[in-house]
Amino acid sequence: MNRNLLFNLVIALLALLPFSVDAINLVNATGWRECASISWEHDANADSYNVYYSGNGQENVQIDPQLIRQYPNYFRADIPGLPAGSYVLKVVPVSNQTEGEGSVSPSVEVSAFDRTGFAFSNGRMPGAYQSNGMPKENAVVLYITENTKNKVSLEVTGANENPCVGLQEILEGFKKGKDTRPLIIRFVGQITDLDYMLNG
């Protein structure tokens, strides 16, 4: 076989192999009241990370990327809305849109949050969360950052105009009461005033 042809064949086969890096070095993983968190050191070969959790009958549920944050010396992911129980968390590096070898945390314990009181009496569940801490099935989750606060958009039933653009317009659309979906707003990082705020 021609040496150049053999070389090109080997290169082509290597390109088909999955991306591989060393396992991620986990720093800490912990559970708390209906949430869990995990932190890890950055892998120089990774462009980004995917984070998953397993437990309570759920297997490898990927969290929203907005819940992953970078700090000067490490990355951290927080996972809200978990029912009480034992969970393992997994961090997987991604390079060229391909997942590498992930690292799995030891089991973490998530505790329940006591909702005893008037609001949750007689089986009533106000707001966007169920009594076990999970978001209600049809809940809308918005992530608001300094960069998205004026640009985030959502189709809201009954709003004056759609899509509603900016957090204030979304809130005004829901205030009309025609869109009955539960709304969860998660603020990420420090956020200054919106460009448009009702009554300041």
Disulfide bonds with the S-S distance in Angstrom:
none
